[in-house]
Amino acid sequence: MGGVEYLSHDVAETEAIGEELARRLRAGSVVAYRGGLGMGKTAFTRGLARGLGCRGRVTSPTFTIVNEYSGATPLFHFDVYRLDDADALFDIGWDDYLERGGVCAVEWSENVADALGEDTVYVTIARHEDNENWRRITIEGGGI
């Protein structure tokens, strides 16, 4: 299945796209981000959290590896940049998070590709070629 592509002109639009995606997810969904440093993955996650009915300030879990946000559907926000492979993700309880009935959003998902199921939703965020402040966001997989 081909993906859906969006053009985001600013952080607010990136958050709105995340919020829209959240409305199409279900408990147990995994959202895997692809995109370099500073592309807007955390902004997208703020929108995702809002769309899932989560409260609280959304921040990057760079040093904690996972941040949890309570809401109508909980959000588990992973930053696996510092993990070597999927085995390290399983060591911190990946299976438990998948079974808790929330949505798992994974930054730097390339590092743990072997842990991601075939129904994973992939969100690729890249700088737009016409303007360095714009982002091209592609969402694919997971029946989206």
C-alpha positions in Angstrom: 0.0 0.0 0.0 1.3 3.5 -0.8 1.6 6.1 1.8 -0.1 9.4 2.4 2.1 12.5 2.1 1.6 15.8 3.9 3.4 19.1 3.7 3.9 20.8 7.1 4.9 24.5 7.1 5.5 24.8 10.8 5.4 23.0 14.2 1.6 23.6 14.6 0.9 21.8 11.3 3.2 18.9 12.3 1.3 18.5 15.6 -2.0 18.7 13.7 -0.9 15.8 11.4 0.0 13.8 14.4 -3.3 14.5 16.0 -5.1 13.4 12.9 -3.2 10.1 12.7 -4.0 9.4 16.4 -7.7 9.3 15.5 -7.0 6.4 13.1 -5.0 4.3 15.6 -6.2 1.7 18.0 -4.9 0.3 21.2 -1.8 -1.7 20.5 -0.7 0.3 17.5 3.0 1.0 16.9 4.1 4.2 15.2 7.7 4.0 14.0 9.4 7.3 13.1 12.1 7.7 10.5 13.9 11.0 10.2 17.0 12.8 11.3 17.7 15.0 14.3 15.5 18.1 14.5 13.0 17.0 11.9 10.0 17.3 14.2 9.4 13.8 15.7 8.7 15.2 19.2 6.3 17.8 17.7 4.5 15.0 15.8 4.3 13.1 19.1 2.7 16.1 20.9 -0.1 16.0 18.3 -0.4 12.2 18.6 -0.7 12.5 22.4 -3.4 15.2 22.1 -5.3 13.1 19.6 -5.2 10.1 22.0 -6.5 12.2 24.8 -3.3 12.3 26.8 -2.4 15.0 29.2 0.9 16.4 30.3 3.9 18.0 28.6 5.4 15.8 25.9 9.2 15.8 25.8 11.7 13.7 24.0 12.7 10.6 26.1 16.3 10.7 24.9 17.8 10.0 28.3 14.9 7.9 29.8 14.3 5.8 26.7 10.5 5.8 27.3 8.0 8.4 28.5 4.5 7.4 29.4 1.5 9.6 29.0 -1.9 8.7 30.5 -5.1 9.3 28.6 -8.1 7.7 26.9 -5.5 5.6 25.1 -2.1 5.7 26.8 1.0 6.7 24.8 4.4 5.2 25.3 7.0 7.4 23.6 10.3 5.7 23.0 13.6 7.1 21.9 15.8 4.2 21.0 18.7 6.1 19.6 21.1 4.7 22.3 19.9 1.1 21.9 22.1 -1.2 19.9 19.4 -3.5 18.5 16.0 -5.0 19.0 17.3 -7.3 21.8 18.0 -4.2 23.9 14.4 -3.0 23.4 13.0 -6.4 24.5 15.3 -6.2 27.5 13.5 -3.0 28.7 10.1 -4.7 28.4 8.9 -4.0 24.8 6.5 -6.9 25.0 5.0 -5.5 28.2 4.4 -2.1 26.6 2.7 -3.7 23.6 0.3 -5.6 25.8 -0.7 -2.6 27.9 -3.4 -1.3 25.5 -1.7 1.9 24.4 0.0 3.2 21.4 3.8 2.9 21.1 5.6 5.7 19.2 9.3 4.9 18.5 11.9 7.5 17.5 15.0 6.2 15.7 13.0 3.0 14.8 15.7 1.9 12.4 17.7 0.8 15.4 15.1 -1.8 16.5 13.6 -2.7 13.1 13.5 -6.4 14.0 11.1 -5.7 16.9 8.5 -4.0 14.7 5.5 -6.0 13.5 4.1 -6.0 10.0 1.2 -3.8 11.1 3.5 -1.0 12.2 2.7 2.5 11.0 5.7 4.3 9.6 6.0 8.0 9.8 8.9 9.5 7.8 9.7 13.2 8.4 12.2 14.9 6.1 13.2 18.5 5.3 11.3 19.8 2.2 13.6 20.6 -0.7 12.0 24.1 -1.3 12.2 25.4 2.3 14.4 24.1 5.1 11.7 25.0 7.7 9.0 22.9 5.9 8.6 19.2 6.5 7.5 16.4 4.2 5.7 13.8 6.3 4.8 10.4 4.8 2.6 8.0 6.7 2.4 4.4 5.5 1.7 0.8 6.6 -0.6 -0.4 9.3 -3.7 -0.2 7.2 -3.5 3.6 7.2 
